[in-house]
Amino acid sequence: MTSRLQGLALVNGQASGPLLVMDEPISFWGGVDPSSGEIIDRLHPQCGQSIRGKILLLPGTRGSTAGPGALLETLFNANGPSGVLLAQDDLVTLIGSTLIQSLQKTPPPVVKLTAEPPGFFITGTHYQINDAWIQKLTN
Amino acid sequence: MRALTLDDDEQAMRDGWEGKAKAFAMDLLCRVAYAQGAKKLLPITQAHLVGSYHSGHANLSLLRALVDQGAQVCVPTTLNASGADLSHPQYYAEEDSEFRGNCDVVKLHQKMGCRIELTCAPYHLPIRPERGDNIAWAESNAVVFANSVIGARTNMSYQYLDLCAAIAGRIPATGLYLDQNRAGETLYSLDGLPKHWLSNDAFYQLLGLVVGRDCGHSIPVLSKLPTSITEDQLRGFSAAAAAAGSVAMFHAIGVTPEAPDMDTALHGSTPKRVRKVQPNDISQAYALLSSSSDAPVAAVCLGAPHLSREEFQQLSKLIGSQETHPSIRLLISTSRHVWRELQGTAIPAQLLEAGAQVVVDTCTYYGSLVREVQGQVLTNSAKWAYYGPGNLGLPVQFASMNSCVEAAINGRWQRSELFFND
């Protein structure tokens, strides 16, 4: 099975970390605690887990249009994801991740997935992002 | 395939010939355009920004950096409701850090040329857009209202994207800016509902909740709404539909400007799905906005989105010369603009004498003004009832404005089987 996948790089960069597959869209405004990175939306399947340092596989965001500001605070506090893989178009992630660069912080790379091979993405497994390329790091 | 073409002016802005702030704004707009596959940018005539509340150090730093780079908005730009009532500092403790943070955020926007009208109802302001205008609005109820009721064009914008659009005067040409994406898709028939419901304000909010939860990302079409439907009823529908779902536009046949008839609303096509709204759908929506708490009503909150002039007149008639019950706080939210307009009338004195507290610039469901309430909150707003329990940790009950006023005066609220009691 292939261990590399190419997507569309929306924010360039390199990152690695354990994967957290989000089963539902999240609201960064009110759904994630910017002071810890913990998911606090009580109705979200991944509630209680932390996005800090993770590669997030995200099926989009929902809720407030003020999401970019909340993500910006989370990234500024170093409690954000190390990289984001977007299964759906998502401007909140793109805007928050792009603008953190103007606060002299390294942004998480953001890749839009153009394919999702069955079994490729497993929560807890380590992955590496290099611009548009995603590499599975096990074995 | 993802080729974005810029005209000479846009290229010059992007290359920094018009300063760092415009280059910064163009960079974000181009990244968003690339991600969305937009082929060009469109000029906008106005913007309405959601970033008018204090969210922390990063936001303040970003705004300060933009101000230091000389950022200025180049189209008329208004701000959404802030996190505090900046017109009434007396409502807050002197050292309230939230209040000060919100002041700082708003001042930074003012330095960039934004108009300090802090409202979630920008369509009440004198610069209301016109049909066909391309605008960049980011408050959800206002986006639905602008697209549907005014016939202006905007996608649901986001914090910072809206600011960058205002600085560059451009927005990527995608989604609802394009004719072909404004066709009605899901048809909702109201034939199965009692006729007298269709004249009730509360009903339209519950209908918004039903449609918002049902229609996904599609554009809903409502058939057979009475032509006597009021603007407040249409914005009640807009606010509830946006809060409960992803609605950014709807059509109402014979009512909204792009829907003179079914064929026009559907752009000559057939609906992708037809759904008959049943009385039970409305009852279920009412149940969703009802609390199970037996706690006494301690506060009544009116005005989300901000109360209109017409709603103030309605409220004034209901209150008459009565006073609110000592055990109940009556909070009324509106914009400083509408409140200013009312100053020539008898309404402000009447409300003060009745014991009501008028709040401007903010919304009571995310400010600190209601946090200390011990008991239930009654509200005439489906949006308030939808967000309030999560934001404030309080039981919240949706009711008609009549019921809300009755409760504020009698000091108690009687649960009713019906969603309205008038």
HADDOCK unambig.tbl for C-alpha pairs under 7 A between the chains (distance, minus, plus):
assign (segid A and resid 10 and name CA) (segid B and resid 35 and name CA) 6.54 0.50 0.50
assign (segid A and resid 65 and name CA) (segid B and resid 138 and name CA) 6.50 0.50 0.50
assign (segid A and resid 65 and name CA) (segid B and resid 157 and name CA) 6.89 0.50 0.50
assign (segid A and resid 65 and name CA) (segid B and resid 158 and name CA) 4.76 0.50 0.50
assign (segid A and resid 65 and name CA) (segid B and resid 159 and name CA) 6.14 0.50 0.50
assign (segid A and resid 66 and name CA) (segid B and resid 50 and name CA) 6.31 0.50 0.50
assign (segid A and resid 66 and name CA) (segid B and resid 51 and name CA) 6.63 0.50 0.50
assign (segid A and resid 66 and name CA) (segid B and resid 158 and name CA) 6.24 0.50 0.50
assign (segid A and resid 66 and name CA) (segid B and resid 159 and name CA) 5.08 0.50 0.50
assign (segid A and resid 68 and name CA) (segid B and resid 159 and name CA) 5.96 0.50 0.50
assign (segid A and resid 69 and name CA) (segid B and resid 55 and name CA) 6.82 0.50 0.50
assign (segid A and resid 69 and name CA) (segid B and resid 59 and name CA) 6.39 0.50 0.50
assign (segid A and resid 69 and name CA) (segid B and resid 159 and name CA) 6.68 0.50 0.50
assign (segid A and resid 70 and name CA) (segid B and resid 55 and name CA) 6.85 0.50 0.50
assign (segid A and resid 72 and name CA) (segid B and resid 58 and name CA) 6.48 0.50 0.50
assign (segid A and resid 73 and name CA) (segid B and resid 56 and name CA) 6.45 0.50 0.50
assign (segid A and resid 73 and name CA) (segid B and resid 58 and name CA) 5.35 0.50 0.50
assign (segid A and resid 76 and name CA) (segid B and resid 58 and name CA) 6.16 0.50 0.50
assign (segid A and resid 103 and name CA) (segid B and resid 62 and name CA) 6.73 0.50 0.50
